[in-house]
């Protein structure tokens, strides 16, 4: 979509940031792009049903951030509880 394209174009962290990926679990793939000032978490649920993720699994990259803001919807995803992601859905989260 145009919103994602414009957001992505202006984010140097997406183009030049470090990259860390995690082994997929239950058809859910998670990776991070990060630099000194920004961290972006991408969650891709390729399963045919909703999946739940424990944010603690990603604590080395989430660090002291409390939540992520989903780029498309603007909704906050709280890292103090499990993350639910609908079937065949992608989340792009800016960590804050």
Secondary structure, 3 states (H helix, E strand, C coil): CHHHHHHHHCCHHHHHCEEEEEEEECCEEEEEEECCCCEEEEEEECCCCCEEECHHHHHHHHCCCCEEEECCCCCEEECCCCEEECCCEEEEEEEC
